[in-house]
Each structure stands twice: as C-alpha cells, then as structure tokens.
Amino acid sequence: MDPSPVRRLISSGSVQVGGFAPGQVVASRYRIIGLLGRGGMGEVYRADDLTLGQPVALKFLPKALADDPVRRERLLAEVRIARQLSHPNLCRVYDVGELDGRCFLTMEFIDGEDLASLLTRIGSVHGAKALDLARQLCAGLAAAHDRGVLHRDLKPANVMIDGRGRVRITDFGVAVAASDEAAAEPSGTPAYMAPEQFAGLGASVRSDVYALGLVLYELYTGRQVFTAATLPELRGQKGTLVPPAPSEISRDIDPAVERVIMRCIDRDPQQRPPSARQVAAALPGGDELAAALAAGETPSPEMVAAAGPTEGLRPWAAWVCILTVVAAIGATMWLGPKTRLSMRIPLEKPPEVLAERARTILAAAGHAIEPAFTAYGFVVDTSYYRYVQASDQSPSRFHRLPDGLVAFWYRRSPSPIDAKPEFGSFSIQPGNPPLTTRGEALVYLDGVGRLIYLEAVPERRADPTDPPPGPEWSRLFSDAGLDINDWLPARPLWAPKQYADSRASWTPSVPDAHGAPIRIEAAAHHGRAVEWWRVDPWDDPAGSRNRPAGQTSRMLILTAVVLTLLVGALWLGRRNLRMGRGDRRGAERLASAVFGAVMLLWALGTAHAPTAGELLRLLAALAAASFTSAMVWLAYVAIEPFARRRWPHALISWNRVLAGRLRDPVVGRDVLIGWTFGLAVGALQLAVPLLQEWIGGPGLEPDYQDLTALLGGRGVAASMTWLALDSLSSGFGLFLLFLLVRLAVRRDWAAGLVLTCVTVVVSLPEGPLVAALSGVFTVAFVLLLLRLGLVSALASLIASALVAALPVTPNLSAWYAGAGLTGIGLALAVAALAFHTSLGGRPIFGRALLDD
C-alpha cells in the first residue's frame, strides 16, 4: 500500500514503511523508525538520533529528484534559512547530510498532528483554544519576519500542533529572505497565495499575512475560503470573489476576530495588517494600541487610555521611591539654611507684626490717619545681585548679604485704591498705582523691622500762619536702627518723588566696613517727612527696587523660543483642526482647569477693594485666564495628535487622568516616580551654589523662592496654585518645543539633543555648572516624558517647583515654619497617595514578607 501524501509532518500514531526499513541506521547516526509522509519535496522519516539520544525527523529528497540541482539547492536553502530561526512556535532544523547521493536534513520531531488533519477530524476550533492557536501562529510568523524570512507556503498542512497544544510552523522549503524575493521564483500553494502573487508581483510580509488570514479563516470555520478546481478559476476567485464573513458560517466567532481575518484576506495588500505582530495585537486581549500604530492609524484617546499595563509598581520599587522622597525632603531641610535667601536673611517678625511696625513709624512721622485700605508683601531687591555680579567674581561674593535684601513693603490709603490692571498681576503692588492721594504712604522694612524706605503723599494745602516744625529725622534714623550722630550732612543728590519744601542728605561719618558708598536721602513738606531712603550703592536712581536680573542675550533667546512656540502651536493646531484631529474634549478639560487656576490666583491676591479699579482687575483676570487657557488649549491641540501617533505610551496615564481614573495603578506609578524625581532634582538645585563654590567658580546668587508663601495661608495657597499653573505651562511648552524640533530633525534623540543645547545656552549666563546641570535635567525630563509619560514629567516639574516655592526649614520655631511644614506635608501626602495607588491593592510589603 502506497504511503499517503504528506499531511502530517510527524505523528505518534502508526508509522508507515518507506524506502528505508525500520531499524536501519542512516549515516551511522540515525535509526529509522518509519515513514511519516511523502510529498513533492521529499519523504519524511521518524528516526532516533543515536548520538544525542533524542527523536528527530529526517527529510530526504525523492530518489527521482536526487540528482536535480534545483531541488537539491532548495533543500540546502531550507536548511540555511531555517537555521536562522529559533522560536517556540517554529520547527527547528538541525543539520544537513547526504546518503548515497541523496541529501537529507534533520529537524525537530514533533509528536502531534498538523492543523489540516485536525480540522478534517473535528471541523473547527472556537473560543479560548482557537484564540490561543491564533496568537501562537502570529508569534511564529512574526519571528520569521523579524529575521527577514518570508515563509511563502503557510497553510494548515504546514502548521503542527503538538500534544501540549503548542503550535509549530514547519516546511520552510520555499521560504526566502525578504531581500531576495525579487530574484526568487514564484512558489507556494496556489490556494493560499495572495492575489498579487498571481499577478506576478512576488511575495511580501503582507502576502504571508494573507495566508495567515486564510489559515485563521479555516481554523474558526472549518472551511477553505477558495475551492476552485482549476488554476484559472482560482485566479478569478481571488481577483473578484468577496469571501463570506466567518460569522455567516460560524455564529460563535468573536466580532473582533472576524474583523482581523477579513482585513488579512483583503485583496488590496495595503489594506491588510502590515505585520503578523499587528494581527496578534488586534486579536481580543492583544495590544490594540500597537495594532493601530502598526496599521499606520492614529489611535483614539480612549484606545490610548485602555492600552498599556494595568499594574503599577512592585512593592519594593514603591518603597524605594518613598525612601527617596524622605531623603530628598531631609536634604532640602538641611540645604535650605545654607543656600535659600529667606533663611540667610534675618526674617525675625511675621508680616502682621511688620505691618503694625510700619503703621507706628508712619504715625511717628506725622502721618497718623485711619487707613481705609492696606496691602503688604515681601520683595527681593534684585539690583543687589546685578551690582555684585558686575563687581565681584569670587566664590564667596554672596557670603555676606544685606539685611534689606528681602524687604517687607506696607502700603496704606485713606480710601480704596484703583490699581491699574497688569497682565499676570491682579493685586495691589508697591508701585501700582503710584502714590497720588493725600494720606497715601508706602514703607519698606527689613525682616527685623528696621526702616529702609518711607514715602508719603503730603497735604496739598498748608496753613501759612502755622510755622512748620522741623522734621524729626533722628526718629526715622532710630527706626532704621541708625544713630544720626554717626552721620554727616551732605548735599542732596536725588529728587524726591513727592512735593517737598525741604530736602536733606547724610553720609556716614565712618565708612562702611566694606567701604560701600551708602547715604540717606530725605525730603519733607511743612515739617513732615514725605520721603526717607537708605540709598545703597546698588540702588537704581529710577527708584525700581524689583527689576528682574538677566542679560540681553538670554532674553533674546527666550523671546525667540516663545515666538517659536506660539507660531508652532498656531501652525500645528490649525493643521490638526482642519484635518479633524485632536482630543478636543481633553483640551477643553485642561483649558477649564487652567482658567479656574488663573481666577483662583486673582481671588487669592494680596488685597481687594470695592472700586471701579477692582472691576478692571477682575476683567483683566478674566482676560488673562481666557488668554492663558486658550493658549494651553491650542498647545494641547497642537501636541496631542502627534504625541498620540508617535509616542502614545506617553499619554496612557494622562488620558486615564482626563477620564477620571485617578486611582488607576499606572497613574499612581507615574505620579510617584515623577514626584520622586522632581523632589530629588529640587534638592539638588539647592546644592548647586555649594557645588559652584566648591569648584572655585563665581558664587551663585542665593535661591529665593516665591515670597508669596510667607504671607500665611492665603499666600501658601496662591503660591501652590501658581507653581502648579507654571509647571503645567512649562511642561507643555517643553513638550511642544521638543515636538517642533522632532518634526524638523526626524529623530527623537536628535530632538532631545537640540532641546538640551537650547537650555544650556539659555543657562550659560548663570555659569557653566548651572548650564551643565540644566542640560542634564533636560535630558532627564525628555527621558521621563518618553519612557513614562506626560503625567510623570508634569509631576516632576510640580515637585521641583514645590521645593523652590515653600520655605522648608528645620527651625520649627520660625514664624514661617508653618508654610514649610505645609509643603512637607503636601509632598509626603502626594507621595503616600501615589504609593498606595501604584500598588493597586497589593500588600505594601509584598506577599513574600507577609508569608514568612
């Protein structure tokens, strides 16, 4: 009885007898057990490898073809190609040999059944078993494609299923390297060849995907798609016939599986999934996000949110983050008194006490009126930094700081003040509006309560019959902590801001210990002081005590960057809107949050007055909130579609946050890692001045945090709101700049390099160390953004800003310690909440520890 055609590569059932007798030893190594099957490419025998003691399969060329050089080369090519492949779902080929002029190859023995025989026996496969077989098929074919190998003859007869249900793709006899396909002869089983192969266009990955779709079709339905009796008829069917949907044959098929199969067997190669890996991703339970990307599609925000992992951090990793957070907070408390301005300047009195001190000084100077409106705050005299930077390049140039470097200002008026609205500032400021109303006064004090500056608007009309008393300059000197006897009268140099009928000036009788040319300028009207000012050598003659430091080149670069971001956002946003792209719902939610934050800043302003000016400031706040939220909306619409297409994993946790999934373990993971990184960066930034001094470079100016936090609970709330808003804007600005550069240079690493260079150049005026660290932080931000995502990157910016915003101090007796403790509490609370969320309900110490 002749052996049947090869339908099973190997089987554990009965073994037929072929050209070699059972028990015969071949090539002094392989003992024949029996014939497994015979086909056009040869005979396959089951044998035992006597050297290694394991079963193998031997594939011989038929005797009639033993001398055919083409068939011989095919067999050798199969060995060369198959030996490149190693995957659990591919049949392994071991070696090639020769016996009496007949070539043979040795390959893995699989004790099982081929898929064609299985389907003939049981009809079809459904449910979890079919899905498992489909995934294994995709994995094996993808492994071959990853090695640049096209199978070209994928069909159920070449798919083995072993006794454990594991799939093996076999018979790479007509397989070729993808790079050699153009020169290879057309080959394959016609019923499983793609339409383009019939048109002479050759095989490709997509033609293998087509064959994969036909195999999956048979797997789920038990029927072949094409059953033509002749080759011309088959060619016609493949060119015109639309196969019936698998659900028309089998009602139990999952609609998602059906969609995948119908895409695979589409006549147009461009409409098929571009890879077997993408087919696997599109199957139920697969990575739909990867499937969409591989298909060249832009995944929806909902798809991005649903993609990716569902588990957060392992307990040990979460504990590492928590311990790092605690260490960063400890380092911040230790470094603060050494580098932070508010802790190096004596701030002995809280703002309420300083305000009362200012009122006492004004009353003693003859301005004792009942104010209807008051406002106060803290300010840094940044002109001192410019003065030192221009005159001293030593490492210790900022060791000795003047007490008035951080000044408390107090302003009062007998009537509500109508300040002019300024963009970004919605409260009364020392110079907005200028002092013009009778009885208005402005006082600057240092942190101890000593007078630095006094200005008061005099009476417009004075009684000429009442001779004015002489101004009590000695009292103001005493309020400044000075003795007038230690000062010599001098010629006044600066004109007072208010009208005065007398002026005076003094210089110290004994020069300052450092020889600094300080002086006192004063003016009076009708015997009352209207101006008194301790003029330090760094004071601006224009009277500006709060002009920000910076260099022209740096400002030009920053201006160019901002304009680039604006133009880029407009261009990309307009393009995305015209093409119907963009997560408008997410953009609206983000813009609404930004609008609310800006309005909260207005509500938390230092003072409000029931005047028309307050209405204007409200309108200005509404305008600023509208503009800021509109810009954030535009930036988000510009960034999000491109990020969703190129870096969708960067938006997984972000889209989950927008969807309200705040307790998602992945969200907790990203927040915890970003928060930890940000606190560590903030602590390192505090150490930068010490590092600069250690390497012998020019001393860096002390870090001065947002002084609004020194104004109590409302100030802390305003400071936190501002830092969150600023971090959000900075984060999206960096992301947008990275995207614009990425579109220009076409590589992520190149875009990161350009962005790093920009931050380094911008930071160069502060010194090479600061510039280098800025570059390192930029690289870390980009890596954090691309590896973990937007949530983690934004969390890092907010955390580092938190360290810079609040006066964290180990001196718990300080009046501002509460603000610092609020910051510590917030940092620990966010870390603890993210820690708990990231575990997703798992034991905080891990099961192994609990089970001991």
Secondary structure, DSSP 8 states (H G I E B T S, - for coil): ----BSS-S--SS--B--SS-TT-EETTTEEEEEEEEEETTEEEEEEEETTTTEEEEEEE--GGGTT-HHHHHHHHHHHHHHTT---TTB--EEEEEEETTEEEEEEE---EEEHHHHHHHH----HHHHHHHHHHHHHHHHHHHHTTEE-S---GGGEEEETTS-EEE---TT-EEGGGGGGS---S-GGGS-HHHHTT----HHHHHHHHHHHHHHHHHSS-S---SSHHHHHHHHHH-----HHHH-TTS-HHHHHHHHHHT-SSGGGS-SSHHHHHHHSTTS-HHHHHHHTT----HHHHHHSS-S----HHHHHHHHHHHHHHHHHHHHHHHHHBHHHHS---S-HHHHHHHHHHHHHHTT-----SEEEEEEEE-THHHHHHHHH--STTTTSS--GGGEEEEEEEESS------BTTB-S-BTTBS-S-STT-EEEEE-TTS-EEEEEE---S---TTS------HHHHHHHTT--GGGEEE----S--SS--SEEEEEEESS--TT----EEEEEEETTEEEEEEEE-TT--TT--S------HHHHHHHHHHHHHHHHHHHHHHHHHHHTT-S-HHHHHHHHHHHHHHHHHHHHTSS---SSHHHHHHHHHHHHHHHHHHHHHHHHHHHHHHHHHHH-GGGGHHHHHHHTT-TT-HHHHHHHHHHHHHHHHHHHHHHHHHHHHHHTT------B---GGGGG-HHHHHHHHHHHHHHHHHHHHHHHHHHHHHHHHH--HHHHHHHHHHHHHHHHGGG-HHHHHHHHHHHHHHHHHHHHT-HHHHHHHHHHHHHHHHS---S-TTSTTHHHHHHHHHHHHHHHHHHHHHHHTT--TT-HHHHH-
